[in-house]
Every structure is written in structure tokens, then in C-alpha cells.
Amino acid sequence: MVAVKVGVNGFGTIGKRVAEAVALQPDMELVGVVKTRPDYAAFYASSRGIPLYVPEDRLEEFRRRGLEPAGTVEDLLGKVDVVVDATPGGVGAKYKPLYEKHGVKAIFQGGEKADVAEVSFNTLCNYEEARGKRSLRVVSCNTTGLLRSICALQRVARIESVRATIVRRAADPKEVKRGPVNAIVPNPARAPSHHALDVKTVLPSLDIVTMAVVVPTTLMHVHIVYARLASSVTREDVVQAFMDTPRILLADDEAGLASTADLVEYFRDLGRKRYDIPELVIWLNSVNASGNEVMWMQAVHQESIVVPENIDAIRAVMDMASMEETLKTTDSTLGLMRGVIPRK
């Protein structure tokens, strides 16, 4: 098997997780990552044997800090088949002409505008549409969570409309310059929030409206979702659909998994690195069905949920595997689960 050569531009919250996930894939080779500053993340990458590539004007700065770069950003782009852009929101669009200059396929993140790529991407919803494209945009963490459950529910009955309230975490755990500290803030104070618009970049015909608030926590987002279907379903139908879908877990609150803090502690106990939860977690007892109306509550770990989709996106643009094949390989290598938790 010839491994596809992958570079990751950015080694922050998403970039470091994607880089480490790429390194676990049997059909991929992590050529290196781009860092713009010789900070602790650069030292971490170097300590793990990950080659560092830097802007040309930063070479000497890295060397003064005792880090020897493997080359410049353009050197990396000359060695890879595909680059995962994990730069801060809006920066990826600035790099796009450079990727095109080098003839490198590109995976962007949800912080970029939808027009940065040919297709906005979610594995469960539009993998086939993405195969062979030059560029994809993996949608944001909240959008990824909504799309997973929506596309799972579509296996039960056609969805006529979705309404969702998103309770957003205020910041990632390592951030120190964002709030709120003691408030619940409408985000924004009008409807719809941008999350519905982002869902429609993948499912353009879906009738969806979202609203969001920001709360003082750093652990996870929570969604309260209401869907109207074209036909009546039972609660058992919906639960079974969620159980049968990869990357969805059903949390049993009666066993103590009644909050985002409980979920984080459970995955810490399981030994997950950084307590990552790439699966979407739906609270089992929140699932309710009445005629053609369905409701549920779900939790999204914002730091890691998009990592599997980034790996699948690489296989999609390189046309390396079917959806079923990439789901199997990605989920196996990353140790993802499905079904009800906790388990023996």
C-alpha cells in the first residue's frame, strides 16, 4: 500500500489532534507540521519526532530556541499530496493560493467561510459528494454534532424540519482571554444563529433554525434538538438509529453520566488522551418521540469531534476508500465507540 503524504498547517487545538490521528493511519504518512512560533507546542511536536516546518522568516528564531526546522512551509508543500489547514479562522483562506500553487489538495476547518472549498463536509452526510475534490471544508464542531444526529435520524424517516438550541462553552480549557465569567450570553441575540446556516452548507434543502447562548464552562457544548418528521416513529426506532450509527454514543444518566463533567471524568477514567471525546454523546433518557415529533439532548466535545472527519476528508479527496471503509479504519485506529455508555 502506498501511503498518502499528509502535512498539517497549524499545531494548536485541532492541528495537534489531527496530526497524531494521521500518524495512526495505515494508509497515511505524516510528513510534518507547520508552526509559526517556537512555543511549548513546537517543543512537544519535536519531542514526538514530528518534523517542524516554519515560515522562511522564522527559521533563525526557531534555531535560536534550539529547534532545527525540517524546512519552510513551501518545502513541506513540495513533499505532500494533501494538507490539512488547522490555522486560526480566516487564515486558511490566505494560505489557499499557496496550496493551489503547489498543486496540493487541501482540507480546511469550519472557522473558514464555506466558499474556501469546493464542498463543506461531513462523513455521514455527504462523503460520496466529496470524493475526488480538490478541497473540502470540515464543518465546525457544533455543526458536526448536529449533522451526525440529523443524518442518523434520516435513516428512520424523512426530516421535515429541525429546531435546535445550542448551549456553547465559553472557551477551550487552555484559553485565558475569553468569557463570560458570570453570565449567559445570547450568541447572537437574534435567530437564526450561524449553526443552522452551516448545516445547510452540507444539507441545503433542510429546514433548520438554531439559536445559541454562551455559558461559563470550558468542557463541552450541549444541544437541545427538536425534529419534525414526515411520518410517525417510536422512541425505540430513534434510539436504535442512534445506536446503529458510528460515532454516536448514548449516555445513561441513571448510571451517573448526567452532565458534561461526568462525561469528561468517564473518559479520563478510560485513559483517553486529553480526555478527548470524538464521538457525539446523546443522553439516552432525553430521547423522546411523539407521533412525528422527536426531541433529544446531545453533548459535543469541541476540541476533538471533528478529528475523525478530517481523517475521512483526506481519504475522500484522494479517493482512497468508500464511506464504509474509511469509517471502519478511522474509528478502529482512533478507538472510537458506539452504543450505550457506561459499559463493562
N, C-alpha and C positions, 0 to 999 in steps of 0.2 A: 504494500500500500504506500503510495506517495502522499506524504503529509502536506497539507496546505500550509503555507508560511504566513504567519499572522504577526502583525505589530499592533501595539496598543498605545495610542497617543493620550497620555494622561495616566496618573497613577494615584488618584485620590479615592474617594469612597467607592465609586463604580469601577474605575480602571484597575485597581489592585485586585478586586474580586474577579473581574473578567480575565485578567492576565493569569491568575492562578488557576482559573477554570480551564482556560485554553491549554495550559500545560498538562492537564489531566486527560485530554482527549487523545485517543489513539490515532486519529487521522489529522491532527494539527501539530504544528511546531511553533512555539512562542519564540520569535526571533529577538524581540526586545521591546522595551517600553520607553516612552518619551517622558522626561522630566525637565521642567524649566528651572527648578531651584534645587540646590544641594541640601535639602532638608532631611528630617528623620525618615521620611518615606523613601527618599533616594538611597539612604544608607540601608534601610530594610530590604529594598529590592536587590541591592548589591550583595548583601549578606546571604540572600537566597540564590545567588548565581544568575540573576536576571540581568542581561545586558542593558545598560543605560544609553540612550541616545538623547542628545540635547541640542537646543538651538546653537548655531555656529558661534554666536557672540557670547555664549555662556561656557564654552569649553574650558577656558582658563580658570573661571570661577569654580567649576567642579574640581579641577585638578588641585587648586589651592586648598580645597577642603578634603583632599585625599581620595577623591573618587575619579577614576580614569574612565571617561566615556568610551563606549564602543564606536562612536561616531556621531554625526549630526542627524537631524531629523530627515534630511534628504537622503543620507546614507541608508537609513532604515527603510525608507520608501522604495529605495532601489533594490531591496532584498526580499520584499514581501509580496504576497498575492492579494492580501486584503488587510485593511487597517480598521481597527475599532477605535473610533474617536470618542474618548471619555473625558474631553476637556470641559471646562465650565460652560454653562448655557450661553449660546451665542458665539462662542469661539470656534466651534466646529465649522460653521459656515465660512469663516475666514480661512480655514485650512482647506476647504473643498477644492479650490483651484489648484493647490499643490498636489492633492491626491490625483486629480484629473491629469495634471502634467505628467505624473509618473505612471499613469495607466493602472492605478491601484483601485480595486473595489473598496467601498467604504461603508461602514456601519456607524450611524450617528445615534445619539441619545435623545430622549424626549424633551430635553431642555432646548433643543433646536426647533425652529419653525418647520412645519410639515413640508414645505417646498424645498427643504435642503436635500431631500432624497426622492427617488422615484416612487417609493412605496413606504407608508407607515406600517409597521409590522407587529403582529402577534402570532405566535406559532399555532395556537389552537384555532385561530380565526381565518388567517389568510396566507398560510405557508405556501400553498401552490402558486398563488399570485406573485410571490416574492422570488421564486426560483429563477436564477439566471440574471437577475437585475444587476445593474452597476452599483446601486446604492440603496440602502434601507435605513429607515429611522425606527429604532426600537422605542415604542411609546413609553411615557413616564410610568413611574411606579404605580400611582393610583389608577391610571388608565389600564395598565397591565392587569391589575387586580380585577377591575370591572369587566374587562374583556374575557378573562378566564371564566368567571362565573356566568356571564351572559352567553358565551358560546357553548358552555356546558348545558345551560338551560335550553338552548335552541335544539338540543337533541331530543327534548321531551315534547315541545310544541313550539310553533312559530310565535315569536315575541312581537306584540303589537306596540308596547311602549315600556320604557324604563324611567323611573324617577329615583334619584339617589341623593342622600345627604352624606357628605364626606367630612369626617372629623379629623382634621390634619394635625400631625405632630408639628411642633413649632420649629424644631431644628434637628439635625443629626446630632448624636451624642457628643461628637468632638467639637461642635461649633460653639463659639463663645460670644458672638456678636449679633445674635438674633433672639427674638422673643416671640410671644409675650411671656412675662414672668407671672403676672397675676391678672389675667383677663381671658375672655373668649371673644375672638375677633372674627366677624364675618369676612369671608375671603373669596370674592369681594362682596360688598353689601348689595348685590344685585344678582339676578338669575338670567341665564344660567352661568355657572362657573365654567372655567375653561375645560374642565374634565370632560363634559359632555361633547364639546367641540372636538376634543382629541379622540374620543371614542369614535366619532363619526369619520375621522380620517381613515379608520380601518373598516367600519361598518356604516357607510354613508347613508343608507336608507333607514337606519334605526331611529325611531322616535325616542330621544333620550333628553332629559333635563337633569342637571345636577346643581346642588348648592353646597357650599363648604364653609366651615369655620375652622379657625386655628386655636389650639388649646395648649396649655403649658405642660407638654410632655415631649420626650425625645425618642420613645421606644418604637411606636408603630402608628399607622393611620387606622381608622375604623370607618367602615361604610355601612350605612343603613339603606338597603336596596328594596325597592318595590317594583314588581314587573306585572304587566297585564298581558296575558297570553291569548292566543286565538281560540283556544279550547280549554276545557276544564281538565285539571290534573289533580292528583292526590299528593299529599305530603310525601308519601313513600316514593312516588315517581321522582320527585325533585331530589330527595335525599339520595336515591340510588344514582341519579345522574351525576350528582356531585361526587359520590364515592367512586364512580367508574372513570372519572376524568383525571388524567395525570396532573400533578402539581396543585391539587386541591386536597386539603385536609379538613376534616370535620372534628372540631374540638368539643369534648364532653365537659360542660361546665359543672355537672354533678360530680365529676372526678377532680374538681379543683381548678380546671382551666377556664376560669370565669373572667379573666381580664388579660390585657396585653402584658402586664407584669408577670402573670402566671405563665403565659406562653413563652416569654423570654427566659424565665427561670427553668422551664421544662427543657428547652433546647440547650441551655447552658449545661444542665444535668446530663443531656445526651452527648455532650462533648462537641457540639457544633462550633467550629472556629468562628470567633467574633459573635457568637450566638446567632449566626445567620439563619433566616427562615425564608428560603426562596419559594416555598410553597405559599399559596393563598390559603388562609385559615378561615373557615366558616364555622360559627358557633352552631353546633348541631341542634340545640333546642330553640334556636332563633328561627329555624326554617318553618314557615307556615304557609299553607295552601288552602284557599277557599274558592271553590269554583275555578275561575280562570285568573285569580289573583294570587301572587306569590310574594312573600317577603322573607328576607334573611339579613343577618349582620355578618360582616367579614372584617378580617384584620390583614393589613398589608405591612410587611417589613420593608420599609423604604430603601434600606441600604443594599438589599440583596435580591429582591423579587425579579428584577429584570436580567439577572445574570444568565439564567438558562436561555432566555430569549436571545441574548447576544450570541451565545454559542450556536443556537439554531440558525440565527441570521447569517452566520459565516457559512454554514452548510448550504443555506438557501442561495446566497449569491454565487457560490461556487458550484451549485447544482450537484452536490455530492451525495445527497440522500433524500429519501421520501420523508414526509412528516412523521410517519410511524417509526422509521429508522432513527431519525435524529432525536425524537422523544426518548426512545429506548436507550440510546447511547449517552445522551446528556444526563438523563435522570439517574442512570446507573453510575456514571463516573462521579457525579456530584452527591450521590447518596440521598436523592430525594424520595419522599414517601407519598403515599396516598391512603385514603381511608380514614378511619376514626382514630384519634389520639385522646388520652394516652393508651399505650399498648404494652403488652408483656414483652 
